[in-house]
Amino acid sequence: MNHQLILKKNGKRIDLSPLISNLTWTSNIDTLGMELSFNFAINDTRYFEQYNDLLETGDQVVLLNGSKVLNYFIVVKEMSNGRYAKSYICFDRAWYLNKNETVIQFKKATATDAIQKLLDRFNIKHNIASMNTLITKIYKDITLIDIINDILYQVYFETKNVYRLEMDKDIVTIRKQSDLLINPMVRLSSNTNEFPTSETIAGLATEKSIENMKNKVIVVSDTENSTNIFAEKSDQINIDRYGLMTEVVTVNDKNAAQARNIANTVLYQLSKTGNIVTCEMLGHDDIRSGRLIDLNEPISGVVGRYLIRGVTHTINNGIHTSVLEMERG
């Protein structure tokens, strides 16, 4: 495992790896893109001071593992940690999806065509899965990521299929969550066999919660002067056990059949007890939020397929570890 951080500036490639420590990158399904942070050594000695101002906000850095490019990042924030250290926070290029607003209208465009049209307007490369949900809506003064998320919500409401957005270097990639199953393999040294990184689990903890549970869903019109209720769906057994907890979903121009489907889909998703698992394991570059991983820890009851909600990768002294937060997939 040979992770490097390369600065691309003024036509040059500069290896920052000898100058940095505490290299960390994180992703979470509730936030946009991937965040990378690290400490950067500075010094006022004669031969070292040339590096002190090497990095600036707005610079582009590349995270590699050997010859493989893992992702591109923009240096967004620089902080001074005393006389001999700086720290930096960077974001992958999904950051730009939150920095551009637009006005755009779709008339019965498929979800795939709508997202492609949106990204083409800003010359953003893309690889979008096929989604046939029809989108008819005007978006005004709203960021690109909010438009994409709204479209993906509409797809989910109608199909029960969850799609995840990832930034693959400079390509916006959207794939069905069920296609994102990973089986990361690691080896302890070059002369040992590979084995699943899930076999290295440590510090495992579980949490069950009804904090985000809802057991009744009401689908209503989004017309300002109307309070039309299109559909209602409830789980009476759940209500009898936990008490009534209602979610109101606002939709745009949906017929009754679609509204019932939306109500069923949302209720199915929200009427569950949250089952969160956190643990640490040896790191692997394929471990990202939004992906699925199979676990087999029968003593703790952590067995089956889990959704990676968030992950923090750390490189320290050449050792790559990951801390994961997951829920039952």
N, C-alpha and C positions, 0 to 999 in steps of 0.2 A: 504494500500500500504506500503510495508515494504522492501525497497531496501537495500541490503547489499553488501559490497565488501569484499571478502574473499581471503586471501593470502594462497596459497598452497606451503609449503616449508619444506624440510627436514622431510617429512611425517606428518607434522602438518597442521592444518587449523586455521588460525588466523583471527579474525574479525577485519578488519581495519576501520569499519564504524565510531566508536567513534573518530577516529583520523583524519578524512578527512572532507573536505568541498568543496562546488562548484563542486559536482560530475556531469559531463557532458559526454554524448556520442552522436556522430554524425555519419551520413552516407549520402552518395551522390552518385548518379548514375554515376558520372564522375570520381569517385575515387574508390580505392580498399578497400573493407571491411569496418569495423566500427572502429572509433577512440574513445577512452575513456580518459578523463583527470580529474584530481582532485588536490586539494591542500592537503598537509600532514603536520600536526603540528609537530614541533620539540621543544625540551626544554632541557636546561642543568641542570634541577633540578635532585635531587638524584634518584627519583623513575621513572622519565620520560625518562632519557637519554638512557635506554635500548631499546627504540623504535626508536631512531633517525636513526639508520642504519638498520632498519628492512627490508626496501625495497631496492632492487638493480635492476639495469638493467638486463634484461633476466629472471626475476622472472615471475611466472604465477599467475594471479589473476582471480577470478570468480565473475561475477555480478549476483546477485540473486534478485528475488522478492518473499519474503517468502521462500518457499522450492523449487521454480521453478528456474532452472538455465537458465539465459538469454543468456549468452555468456562467452567464455573464452578469456582472453587477455594476451598479452606479454608486459611487461614493456620495452619500447624502449628508453625512454629518461627521465633523471632526471635533474631538474633545481632548483637552490637555489634562494629563494626569501628573502634574508636577513637572520637574525640570527634565526628566529623562524618559518620559513616555507619553505617547498620544494613543488615543483609541479612536476607532472608526466604525461607523455603521453604514452598511451598504444594502441596497435592495436590487433584486433582479429586475428585468425589463418590464415585468408586469406592473411595476411602479408607474409607468407612463399611462396605463389604462385608467389610473385614478387622477391623472394630471391633465386630462383633456376632456372638455365638455363639448356637446354638439346638439344639434336639432336634426332629427331624422324621423321619417314616417315610413311605416310598412303597411302594405295592403295585401293581406292573405299571402304573405311570404312564408315559406317554411322557416323554421327556427335556424336551420343551417344557413340558408340563403341570407337571412336577415343579419346574422352575425358576420358572415363573410362580407356582405355589403358595408357594414359598419367598419370593419377593420380595413377593408380596401380603401375607404375614404382617407385613412390615416397612414396608408402604405405599410401596414403591419402584416408581416407574414403570419400564415395561419394553417392549421390542420384540424378541421372541425368534423366530428362524427356526424353521421346522417341522422337528422331529427326532423320528422315530418309535421310536427305541430305547426298549425298556421298562426302567424302573428299579424294582427291588425291593431296598430297603435301608433300614436304620435309621442315621441320623446322630446322634451324641451329642456334645455339648460341642465343636462344631467350627464354625469361622467360615463365614459365608455364601460367601465366595469359595472356600474349600476344598471346600465341597459342590458348588458350580457346576463347579469344575475337575474334580472326580471324575466328575460326570455327563458332562461333555464328553469326558473320557478314555474313558468307556464307549462313547459314540457313535463316537468315532474307532476304537476297537478293533474294533467291529462293522461299520463302514461305510467306513472309510478316509477319511472326510470330516472335515477340520479346521474347527472353528468358533472364531471369535475374539470376545472380549468387549471392547467399547469403552464408555466413558461419553460419551454424546452429551448434553452439558449435564447435565440431571438424569434422563436416561433410560438405563437399562442396556440396551445393544443387543448382541445376539449374532447374527452372520451367518456364512455359510459363507465360508471364506477365498477360495475360487475366485471369489466375487462381489465381492471387494474390490480389483479391478484399478483402478489410477488412471493418469491421464495428465495430470499437473499442467502447466498452461501459465502462462507469465509474460511480462511485457513490461518493457522497460527504461525506457520513459517513456510518457506518455499518448498520444503521437502515433506510436508504433511498433506493429508487429504483434506478436501473441502468438506464442510458440514454446515447445516442450517444455523444461521445466527440466532434463531429463536431458541436454540439449545443452550445459549449462554445467558439466559434470563437471570437477573439478580434484582434484589430490592423490590420484589413484586408486591403491589398493594391494590386492593379492590374497593370500589365504592358503589353502593346502590342508592338511587335517589328518585323521588317523584317531583323534584323541583320544577322540571320543565314539562310535566305531564299535562295533557288536556284530554277530556273525555267527551266533549261535545263540540261539534263544528257547525258553524252557520256560514253559508255562502251568500253574499249580498252583492247588489249592483254597486258600481263605483260612480253612478250618476249623482251629481251634487244635490239635485232636487228630488231624488227618489230614494226610498228605503226598501226596495224590492228584495225579498228574501227568495233566492233561487232554490236553495236546498238546505236541509238540516240532517245531521247524522249524529247519533250518540251511542255510547257503550254503557248500557244500563248496569251491567255487572260491575264495571269499573266505577261508575258513579256511586253505586250502593256501598262499595268498599272504601273509596277515597273521598267522596263528596264531589259536587259538580264543579268542573273547571272548563270554561268555554273559550274557544278560539273563533274569532270572526275573520273570514277570508273575503277580501274584496276582489271581484273579478270584472273584466271588461267584456261586455257583449258575448256572454256565454249562453248557450241554450240549456234547457232543463237537464238533458242527458249529461252534458258536460259538467254541469254544476254538481250533479249527484256523484259523478266520478271524482270530481275534485274533493268533495266532502269525504268520500270514502278513503281517498288517498291520504288526505291530511290526518284524518282520525287514525288510520292505520299507523302512521308515522309517530303521532304524538301520544297515543294511549299506552305507551310502554313505560316500564320502569327503567330509568337510566342505569346502565351497568358499565361503569368506568374502570379501566385497568391502567395502572401506571407501572413501568418497570424500566430497567436499564439493560442493555445488551451490547455486544460488540457491534460496532457501526458498519453500515454498508450504504453505498451511495444510492441504492434503489429505494431506501426507506424514506418515504415522503408522505406528508399529510394527504388524505384523500385516497390512499391506496389500501388494499386489503392484505392481511397476512393471517396464516393459519397458525394457531398456538395449541400446544398440548401439555398442559400442566394440571393433571388430574387431582393432585393433592389439594391445590388451591381452587379447583373448579374452573380454571381458565382453560377451557377446551373449545375449539371451534374456530370460526372465521371472525376476525375482528377488523374494524375500520380504524385506521390510524388517524386520529383527530389532530394530533400535533406531535412534532419530534424536534429534538435539539441534538445536533451533531457537534461533537467536540474533538479536536485534535490536540493532544497534550503529550509531549515527549514521544511523538511518533505513534501514539496509540489512539485509535479511532473508536469512540464509544457513542452510543445513542441513548437518549432518554425519551421514551414514548408514552403518550397518552392515547388510549384506545377505547373503543366501545364495541359491543357485540354487533357484528355486521349483519 
